[in-house]
Amino acid sequence: MMGILLFNLAAFAQKPEKKGAVDLSSASTISDVLNELRGKTVLLRLNNGSSIEGTLSKKMDPGSPHSQLVSVEQISGKEMHSAMILKSSIIGVEYRH
């Protein structure tokens, strides 16, 4: 029984990677995910219960002094608006592959 379980886990681990998929590991952080999704449209779930949908700025620089902030452009329903959001207030990220 244990051999079957290990075999199935090995088969699962070798699945081909989907195009556009985000590389996640147990050590991934929200910052890692946001960096991989730069330029893509996402829905950010915030710790106050609200959410915001828009395109993550490609200009974000993980090494900059503003690395605690996320720039969201073309906000859904407010396409002419942008927002700066603290990464520490983001509790979830939804995106389409």
Beta strands, then each sheet from edge to edge (+ up, - down):
strand 1: 41-46
strand 2: 51-56
strand 3: 69-73
strand 4: 83-86
strand 5: 90-95
sheet 1: 4+ 3- 2+ 1- 5+
end
